[in-house]
């Protein structure tokens, strides 16, 4: 049996970052994925991901985002890849908003986080939003938070770059190999795949939507998986209006809707259209049975209900679609903690639709925990123990003490 300092199971956003950071620090690390990342089976694809520094889900996330921007730039310098584009992000809300963006008070929390962490921002009224960004069909009572250093990441390129660096630092990356089970003991963790059996001092479970069902016991109850559809709509002759020079990344808390919308400029010109999506939490699914096709009726409903009323100049012609999976906790927060049954197993689910932007810093934190036994980042808010009352999670070993 081959033995490693650490095994990382799942090489999406978090796993690719963890395996890179571990290898960078000299660990003998094995990365496992049942597919060939970057791939479109999980949660780390779709050409773009929003990155923002003032985090509406809570100011305690901002240190992770700030450090992650630094790491992205370091990786760009090392690889020559283009990963992070800072064109600004506009968050729109109003007193009449009815949509829900992960937590209550998302807009107010964003402003508070910016002030707490000294993040440069502007507050815009409806008139100023219309002046700067004519495509937004803004109501008179709506207001905006604009953060100039926010923008978007290219997730596939990010994962590709981190795995390349991990290999350069000696990591062993096995793709197309499915993990079947893991078994912790007092001395090590054994991982059984469809091809071999491996041993390690520590195991990092970063399997995204495959995490439920893999964990076993009551910890599975902390997570639910939801299918999300992503849409790219034609902008025809309006390409200049929607170019990254003129149009920001945006998050819009809507009035009269259960969910808001978010979107991106035409990063690939007119032919690529603009990407717009909402979030759905109606019924759960799982990674093995999810319907990955987007039906014509879904496309028509998206444009009718969430695009045409809010974005001028966007055609109902859909250029392309894809689906991704959100692994969601009841409070939309992350889980980064030891497995209740073993401190040798780290459960890593920075999830609920807002995790990608934090992945480099989380990868560093995981490497520090594995190698040094502690991390400089405060991960206490991400303990699985907070679900103990509802999910009856066992009070086993925890990296939070």
C-alpha positions in Angstrom: 0.0 0.0 0.0 1.4 3.4 -1.0 1.4 5.9 1.9 1.2 9.7 1.7 1.3 12.5 4.1 -2.1 13.6 2.8 -4.7 12.5 0.3 -7.1 15.1 -1.2 -10.3 13.6 -2.4 -12.0 15.8 -5.0 -10.1 18.2 -7.2 -12.5 21.1 -7.8 -11.9 24.6 -6.4 -11.0 23.5 -2.9 -9.2 20.3 -3.7 -7.0 21.7 -6.4 -6.0 24.5 -4.1 -5.3 22.2 -1.2 -3.2 19.7 -3.2 -1.2 22.6 -4.6 -0.6 24.3 -1.2 0.4 21.0 0.4 2.8 20.1 -2.4 4.3 23.6 -2.3 5.2 23.0 1.3 6.8 19.7 0.6 4.1 17.2 1.6 3.8 13.9 -0.1 0.3 14.4 -1.4 -2.1 12.4 -3.6 -5.0 14.1 -5.3 -7.9 11.9 -6.5 -10.8 12.7 -8.7 -13.2 10.4 -10.5 -13.2 12.7 -13.5 -10.5 14.8 -15.2 -10.6 18.3 -13.7 -11.5 20.9 -14.6 -14.8 19.2 -15.6 -18.4 20.1 -15.7 -19.9 17.5 -13.4 -19.7 19.4 -10.1 -19.6 23.0 -9.0 -16.4 24.5 -10.4 -17.2 25.3 -14.0 -19.2 27.6 -16.2 -16.4 30.0 -17.5 -16.8 32.6 -14.7 -17.2 33.0 -11.0 -17.8 36.3 -9.1 -15.2 37.4 -6.7 -15.8 40.2 -4.2 -13.9 41.3 -1.1 -16.7 42.7 1.1 -18.8 39.6 1.7 -22.5 39.9 2.3 -22.6 36.4 3.9 -20.5 37.8 6.7 -17.5 40.0 7.3 -15.6 37.0 8.7 -15.2 35.8 5.1 -13.5 38.9 3.9 -10.0 37.9 5.1 -10.2 34.8 3.0 -11.2 36.8 -0.1 -8.5 39.3 0.4 -5.8 36.7 0.8 -7.2 34.7 -2.2 -6.8 37.7 -4.5 -3.1 37.8 -3.5 -2.7 34.1 -4.2 -4.4 34.3 -7.6 -1.9 37.0 -8.6 1.0 34.8 -7.4 -0.3 31.9 -9.5 -0.7 34.1 -12.5 2.9 35.2 -12.2 4.1 31.6 -11.9 2.0 30.2 -14.8 1.3 33.1 -17.1 -2.4 32.2 -16.9 -5.1 34.9 -16.8 -7.3 34.0 -13.8 -8.6 37.2 -12.0 -10.2 40.2 -13.8 -11.0 43.1 -11.6 -13.7 45.1 -13.4 -15.9 45.9 -10.4 -19.0 44.4 -8.9 -22.4 46.1 -8.5 -24.8 44.8 -5.8 -28.3 46.2 -6.2 -31.0 46.1 -3.6 -34.0 48.1 -2.3 -36.2 48.4 0.8 -38.9 46.5 -1.2 -36.6 43.6 -2.1 -38.2 40.1 -1.6 -35.4 37.9 -3.0 -33.0 36.1 -0.7 -29.3 36.1 -1.3 -27.9 33.4 1.0 -28.5 35.4 4.2 -30.7 38.1 5.5 -29.3 41.6 5.2 -27.0 40.7 2.4 -26.7 44.2 1.1 -26.3 45.8 4.5 -23.8 43.1 5.5 -21.7 43.9 2.3 -21.5 47.6 3.2 -20.6 46.7 6.8 -17.9 44.3 5.7 -16.4 46.9 3.4 -16.2 49.4 6.2 -14.8 47.0 8.7 -12.0 45.8 6.4 -11.3 49.1 4.6 -12.4 47.9 1.2 -12.8 50.7 -1.3 -16.5 51.1 -2.4 -19.2 53.5 -3.5 -22.9 53.7 -2.7 -24.9 54.7 -5.8 -28.5 55.9 -6.1 -30.8 54.9 -8.9 -30.0 57.9 -11.0 -26.3 57.2 -10.9 -26.7 53.5 -11.7 -28.7 54.5 -14.7 -26.1 57.0 -15.8 -23.2 54.5 -15.5 -24.9 51.4 -16.7 -27.9 52.1 -19.0 -28.9 48.4 -19.5 -30.1 48.1 -15.9 -33.8 48.7 -15.6 -33.6 50.2 -12.2 -36.5 51.2 -10.0 -36.4 54.7 -8.3 -36.1 53.1 -4.8 -33.1 50.9 -5.7 -29.6 51.6 -4.7 -26.2 50.1 -5.4 -22.9 49.1 -3.7 -20.0 49.2 -6.2 -16.7 47.6 -5.4 -14.0 48.4 -7.9 -11.6 45.7 -6.9 -14.2 42.9 -7.3 -14.7 41.1 -10.6 -14.6 37.6 -11.9 -12.5 34.5 -12.0 -12.1 31.9 -14.7 -12.7 28.7 -12.7 -11.5 26.1 -15.3 -8.3 28.1 -15.8 -7.8 28.4 -12.0 -8.1 24.7 -11.4 -5.9 23.9 -14.4 -3.2 26.2 -13.1 -3.2 25.0 -9.5 -3.0 21.3 -10.6 -0.1 22.1 -12.9 1.7 23.8 -10.1 0.9 20.9 -7.7 2.5 18.4 -10.2 5.5 20.7 -10.5 6.0 20.5 -6.8 5.8 16.7 -6.8 2.1 16.0 -6.1 0.7 12.8 -7.5 -2.6 13.4 -9.3 -4.9 10.5 -10.2 -7.8 11.3 -12.4 -10.5 8.9 -13.6 -10.2 7.1 -10.3 -13.3 6.9 -8.1 -13.0 6.7 -4.3 -15.3 4.0 -2.8 -14.7 4.3 0.9 -12.3 5.7 3.6 -11.5 4.1 6.9 -9.7 6.1 9.7 -7.8 4.4 12.4 -5.5 5.5 15.2 -2.5 5.5 13.0 -3.7 6.5 9.5 -6.6 6.8 7.1 -7.1 4.1 4.4 -8.7 5.2 1.1 -10.1 2.5 -1.2 -10.8 3.4 -4.9 -11.9 1.4 -7.9 -8.3 0.9 -8.7 -6.2 0.7 -5.6 -5.9 1.1 -1.8 -3.9 4.0 -0.3 -2.9 5.1 3.2 -2.3 8.6 4.5 -1.7 10.5 7.7 -4.5 12.9 6.8 -7.4 12.9 4.4 -9.1 16.0 3.0 -12.6 15.4 1.8 -13.4 18.1 -0.8 -15.8 16.2 -2.9 -18.5 18.9 -3.3 -21.9 17.4 -4.3 -20.5 13.9 -3.8 -19.8 14.7 -0.1 -23.3 13.7 1.1 -23.4 9.9 1.1 -19.6 9.7 1.4 -19.4 11.0 4.9 -21.8 8.6 6.5 -23.6 9.0 9.8 -25.5 12.1 10.8 -23.0 14.5 9.2 -24.6 13.8 5.9 -27.7 15.6 7.1 -25.8 18.9 7.2 -25.8 19.1 3.4 -28.4 19.3 0.6 -27.6 19.4 -3.1 -29.5 21.7 -5.6 -29.3 21.9 -9.4 -28.6 25.3 -10.8 -29.0 26.4 -14.5 -26.7 28.9 -16.1 -27.7 30.8 -19.3 -25.8 32.8 -21.9 -28.1 35.2 -23.9 -27.4 37.0 -27.2 -26.8 40.7 -27.0 -26.6 41.3 -30.8 -25.6 44.9 -31.6 -25.2 45.8 -27.9 -21.8 44.2 -27.5 -20.1 47.5 -26.7 -22.6 48.3 -24.0 -22.1 45.0 -22.3 -18.3 44.9 -22.7 -16.2 44.5 -19.5 -15.0 48.1 -20.0 -18.6 49.4 -19.7 -20.6 46.8 -17.7 -19.8 45.2 -14.3 -20.3 41.9 -12.7 -23.6 42.2 -10.7 -25.8 40.8 -8.0 -29.3 42.0 -7.9 -31.7 41.5 -5.0 -35.1 41.8 -6.7 -38.5 43.0 -5.5 -41.4 40.6 -6.2 -39.2 37.6 -6.7 -38.1 34.8 -4.4 -34.5 34.9 -5.7 -32.3 37.6 -7.3 -30.2 37.4 -10.3 -26.5 37.7 -11.0 -24.5 38.1 -14.1 -21.4 39.1 -16.1 -20.4 41.3 -19.0 -19.8 39.9 -22.4 -16.3 38.7 -21.6 -15.9 37.0 -25.0 -17.6 39.6 -27.1 -20.9 39.5 -28.9 -20.6 35.9 -29.9 -20.3 34.8 -26.3 -23.3 36.8 -25.1 -23.8 37.6 -21.4 -24.1 35.1 -18.7 -27.1 35.5 -16.3 -28.5 33.2 -13.7 -30.7 33.0 -10.6 -30.7 30.4 -7.8 -33.2 27.6 -7.2 -33.8 25.8 -3.9 -37.1 24.0 -4.7 -36.1 20.4 -4.7 -32.9 18.5 -3.9 -30.9 16.2 -6.2 -27.7 14.4 -6.2 -24.6 14.3 -8.4 -25.3 10.9 -9.8 -29.0 11.4 -10.9 -29.2 15.1 -11.6 -30.7 16.2 -14.9 -27.9 18.1 -16.6 -30.0 19.2 -19.6 -31.6 22.6 -19.6 -35.0 22.4 -21.2 -36.4 25.1 -23.7 -39.1 25.9 -21.2 -36.5 26.8 -18.6 -34.8 29.1 -21.0 -38.0 30.8 -21.9 -39.0 31.2 -18.3 -35.6 32.6 -17.4 -35.7 35.3 -20.0 -39.3 36.2 -19.4 -39.1 36.4 -15.6 -35.5 37.3 -14.8 -33.9 38.9 -17.9 -36.3 40.9 -20.0 -37.8 42.9 -17.1 -34.4 43.9 -15.7 -31.8 44.1 -18.6 -32.4 46.1 -21.7 -30.9 44.9 -25.0 -30.7 41.2 -24.1 -32.3 38.9 -26.7 -34.4 35.9 -25.9 -32.0 33.8 -28.1 -30.0 31.6 -25.7 -26.5 30.9 -27.0 -25.8 28.1 -24.6 -26.6 26.7 -21.2 -25.1 24.4 -18.5 -25.9 23.2 -15.1 -23.9 23.1 -11.9 -24.6 21.9 -8.4 -24.8 23.7 -5.1 -24.0 21.8 -1.9 -25.9 23.9 0.6 -26.0 24.0 4.4 -29.0 25.3 6.4 -27.4 28.6 7.2 -25.5 28.9 3.8 -22.2 28.8 5.6 -19.2 26.7 5.0 -18.1 23.5 6.8 -14.4 23.2 7.3 -13.9 20.8 10.2 -12.6 17.4 11.4 -14.9 14.5 10.8 -16.8 13.6 14.0 -15.2 10.1 13.9 -11.6 11.1 13.3 -9.4 14.1 13.6 -7.3 12.6 10.7 -10.2 13.4 8.3 -11.0 17.0 7.3 -14.4 17.7 5.9 -14.1 20.7 3.5 -17.3 22.1 2.0 -16.9 25.8 1.4 -20.2 25.7 -0.4 -23.7 27.2 -0.7 -22.9 29.0 -4.0 -20.3 31.4 -2.7 -17.2 29.4 -2.2 -15.0 29.6 -5.2 -13.6 33.1 -4.5 -12.1 31.9 -1.2 -10.5 28.7 -2.4 -6.8 29.8 -2.5 -6.8 31.0 1.1 -8.7 27.9 2.2 -6.1 25.7 0.5 -3.4 27.5 2.4 -5.4 27.1 5.7 -5.8 23.3 5.0 -2.1 22.9 4.3 -1.3 24.7 7.6 -3.6 22.5 9.6 -2.2 19.3 8.0 1.5 20.3 8.4 1.5 22.7 11.4 -1.5 21.5 13.3 -3.1 25.0 13.2 -3.8 27.8 10.8 -3.5 31.6 10.9 -7.0 31.9 9.5 -10.0 31.9 11.8 -12.1 29.0 10.8 -14.2 28.8 13.9 -17.4 29.9 12.1 -17.2 26.9 9.9 -17.4 24.2 12.5 -19.9 21.4 11.9 -20.8 21.5 15.5 -23.1 24.4 14.9 -25.5 21.9 13.4 -25.4 19.6 16.3 -28.8 20.5 17.7 -30.7 19.9 14.4 -28.6 17.2 12.8 -27.3 15.6 16.0 -23.7 15.7 14.7 -21.4 13.9 17.1 -19.1 16.0 19.2 -15.9 14.3 18.1 -12.5 15.8 17.4 -12.5 19.3 15.9 -9.8 21.4 14.4 -11.4 24.3 16.3 -10.7 22.9 19.7 
